[in-house]
Amino acid sequence: MEEQNVQNKAAKRSFVGIVTSDKMDKTIVVSIDSKKMDRLYKKYVTRTKKCKAHDEKNEAHVGDTVRIVECTPISKDKCWRLESIVEKAK
């Protein structure tokens, strides 16, 4: 019975992006870029999505490349949390 429950759970999404703001306490804003083919012009267009993520220890700063993971809603806008810092800003 427990094995079925584990299999039915949806996998948590994760993204890699760049921190654009760290001014809030325990919150960072992460910009996620994705390239998508335009159907009419057949060219790749860069789309940017901004997500607020929970950073418990305030360890990520502007310019860092980070991995964020989906979680239960923490506040009105935050439903992501910082998993790891992939690369520090120079």
C-alpha positions in Angstrom: 0.0 0.0 0.0 2.8 2.5 0.9 4.6 1.7 -2.3 1.6 2.9 -4.4 1.5 6.2 -2.5 5.2 6.9 -3.1 4.7 6.1 -6.9 1.6 8.4 -7.2 3.4 11.4 -5.8 4.4 13.9 -8.5 8.0 14.5 -9.0 9.1 18.0 -7.7 10.2 20.4 -10.4 13.6 22.0 -10.2 15.2 24.9 -12.2 18.6 26.4 -12.4 18.6 30.2 -12.6 20.5 33.4 -11.6 19.7 35.4 -8.5 18.6 38.9 -9.4 17.6 40.2 -5.9 18.5 39.2 -2.4 17.2 42.3 -0.5 14.4 40.5 1.3 15.0 38.6 4.4 15.2 34.8 3.7 13.9 35.4 0.1 15.7 35.6 -3.2 14.3 36.3 -6.7 15.6 33.9 -9.3 15.5 34.6 -13.1 15.0 31.4 -15.2 15.7 31.7 -18.9 14.3 29.2 -21.4 14.6 29.2 -25.2 11.5 28.4 -27.2 11.0 28.2 -31.0 8.6 30.8 -32.4 6.0 29.0 -34.5 5.6 31.8 -37.1 9.2 33.0 -37.6 11.0 29.7 -36.8 13.5 31.5 -34.6 14.4 30.8 -31.0 13.1 33.4 -28.5 14.4 33.7 -24.9 11.7 33.8 -22.3 12.4 34.8 -18.7 10.5 33.8 -15.7 11.0 35.2 -12.2 10.4 33.1 -9.1 10.7 34.0 -5.4 12.5 31.3 -3.5 13.0 30.6 0.2 16.6 31.0 1.4 16.7 30.0 5.0 20.3 31.0 5.8 20.6 34.1 3.5 23.5 32.5 1.7 22.7 33.3 -2.0 23.6 36.7 -3.4 23.0 38.6 -6.6 24.7 37.0 -9.6 24.9 33.5 -8.1 23.7 30.5 -10.1 21.3 28.5 -8.0 19.1 25.4 -8.2 15.5 25.9 -6.8 13.0 23.1 -6.0 9.2 23.2 -5.8 7.8 23.0 -2.3 4.5 23.7 -0.4 3.5 27.3 -0.4 5.5 29.3 2.2 3.7 32.6 1.6 1.5 34.2 -1.1 4.3 34.4 -3.7 6.8 31.8 -2.4 6.4 28.1 -3.4 10.1 27.4 -4.2 13.1 26.9 -2.0 16.8 27.1 -2.5 18.3 23.6 -2.9 21.9 24.5 -3.7 24.3 27.1 -5.0 25.7 25.9 -8.3 28.2 28.7 -8.8 29.1 31.8 -6.8 29.3 35.2 -8.5 32.8 36.5 -9.3 
